[in-house]
Amino acid sequence: MWNPDPLTAIATRVLVEYLGVAAQFVVEDAMDATTATDHSPLVSDEVHLRSFLINLAQHLPSGLPIERIRQQILAQYTAQASAPHNSTKK
């Protein structure tokens, strides 16, 4: 099931390097645009992710390395998604 929270956190961390505190607002705007258009619960996580990355690129100021940003977000999101989840905390 689609959970935008991890993606939002990762995208914000990546964009802080480029936008400073404005990163959070840009990511929120892109996520709002994504969730406003993706109403179907049948839409896969991959489609949500693609939609978010497209919306994010549209919200970024020109001159930023959009492809590098996209790759950084994807790499971190994929690493987090594939990491084993610990059900017990120490």
The 8 nearest C-alpha neighbors of each residue, nearest first, counted from 0:
[[1, 2, 44, 43, 40, 41, 42, 3],
 [0, 2, 44, 3, 47, 43, 40, 42],
 [1, 3, 4, 0, 5, 6, 44, 7],
 [2, 4, 6, 5, 7, 1, 30, 8],
 [3, 5, 7, 6, 2, 8, 9, 1],
 [6, 4, 8, 7, 3, 9, 2, 76],
 [5, 7, 9, 3, 8, 4, 10, 76],
 [6, 8, 4, 10, 5, 9, 3, 11],
 [9, 7, 5, 11, 6, 10, 4, 12],
 [8, 10, 6, 12, 11, 7, 5, 13],
 [11, 9, 13, 7, 12, 8, 72, 6],
 [10, 12, 14, 8, 9, 13, 23, 22],
 [13, 11, 9, 15, 10, 14, 8, 16],
 [14, 12, 10, 11, 15, 16, 9, 72],
 [13, 15, 11, 17, 16, 22, 12, 18],
 [16, 14, 19, 18, 22, 17, 12, 13],
 [17, 15, 14, 18, 19, 13, 12, 22],
 [16, 18, 14, 15, 19, 63, 22, 13],
 [19, 17, 15, 22, 21, 14, 16, 20],
 [18, 20, 15, 21, 22, 16, 17, 14],
 [19, 21, 22, 23, 15, 18, 24, 14],
 [20, 22, 24, 19, 18, 23, 25, 15],
 [23, 21, 25, 18, 15, 14, 20, 24],
 [22, 24, 26, 21, 11, 25, 27, 20],
 [25, 23, 27, 21, 26, 22, 28, 20],
 [24, 26, 28, 22, 27, 23, 29, 58],
 [25, 27, 29, 23, 28, 24, 30, 22],
 [26, 28, 24, 30, 29, 25, 31, 23],
 [29, 27, 31, 25, 26, 30, 24, 32],
 [30, 28, 55, 54, 26, 32, 31, 27],
 [29, 31, 33, 27, 32, 28, 26, 34],
 [32, 30, 28, 34, 33, 29, 35, 27],
 [31, 33, 29, 35, 30, 34, 28, 36],
 [34, 32, 30, 51, 31, 35, 36, 50],
 [33, 35, 37, 31, 36, 32, 30, 38],
 [36, 34, 32, 33, 37, 31, 38, 30],
 [35, 37, 34, 33, 38, 32, 31, 50],
 [38, 36, 34, 39, 35, 33, 47, 42],
 [39, 37, 36, 40, 35, 34, 42, 41],
 [38, 40, 41, 42, 37, 36, 43, 34],
 [41, 39, 42, 38, 43, 37, 0, 1],
 [40, 42, 39, 43, 38, 0, 44, 37],
 [43, 41, 40, 39, 46, 44, 47, 37],
 [44, 42, 45, 46, 41, 47, 1, 0],
 [43, 45, 47, 46, 1, 48, 42, 0],
 [44, 46, 48, 43, 47, 49, 42, 50],
 [47, 45, 49, 43, 48, 44, 50, 42],
 [46, 48, 44, 50, 45, 49, 51, 43],
 [49, 47, 45, 51, 46, 50, 44, 52],
 [50, 48, 46, 52, 51, 47, 45, 53],
 [49, 51, 47, 53, 48, 52, 33, 46],
 [50, 52, 54, 48, 33, 49, 53, 55],
 [53, 51, 55, 49, 54, 50, 56, 48],
 [54, 52, 50, 56, 55, 51, 49, 57],
 [55, 53, 51, 29, 57, 52, 56, 50],
 [54, 56, 29, 52, 58, 57, 53, 51],
 [57, 55, 53, 59, 58, 54, 52, 65],
 [56, 58, 54, 55, 59, 53, 29, 60],
 [57, 59, 55, 56, 25, 54, 29, 60],
 [60, 58, 56, 57, 55, 61, 25, 63],
 [61, 59, 62, 63, 58, 57, 56, 18],
 [62, 60, 63, 59, 64, 65, 58, 57],
 [61, 63, 60, 64, 65, 59, 17, 56],
 [62, 64, 65, 61, 60, 59, 17, 68],
 [65, 63, 67, 66, 68, 62, 61, 69],
 [66, 64, 68, 67, 63, 69, 56, 59],
 [65, 67, 69, 68, 64, 70, 71, 63],
 [68, 66, 70, 69, 64, 65, 71, 72],
 [69, 67, 65, 71, 66, 70, 72, 64],
 [68, 70, 66, 72, 67, 71, 65, 73],
 [69, 71, 73, 67, 68, 72, 74, 66],
 [72, 70, 68, 74, 73, 69, 67, 75],
 [71, 73, 69, 75, 70, 74, 10, 76],
 [72, 74, 70, 76, 71, 75, 77, 69],
 [75, 73, 71, 77, 72, 76, 70, 78],
 [74, 76, 78, 72, 77, 73, 79, 71],
 [75, 77, 73, 79, 78, 74, 72, 80],
 [78, 76, 80, 74, 79, 75, 73, 81],
 [79, 77, 75, 81, 76, 80, 82, 74],
 [78, 80, 76, 82, 77, 81, 75, 5],
 [79, 81, 77, 78, 82, 76, 83, 75],
 [80, 82, 78, 79, 77, 83, 76, 84],
 [83, 81, 79, 80, 78, 84, 77, 85],
 [84, 82, 81, 85, 80, 79, 86, 78],
 [83, 85, 86, 82, 81, 80, 87, 79],
 [86, 84, 87, 83, 88, 82, 89, 81],
 [85, 87, 84, 88, 83, 89, 82, 80],
 [88, 86, 85, 89, 84, 83, 82, 79],
 [87, 89, 86, 85, 84, 83, 82, 79],
 [88, 87, 85, 86, 84, 83, 82, 79]]
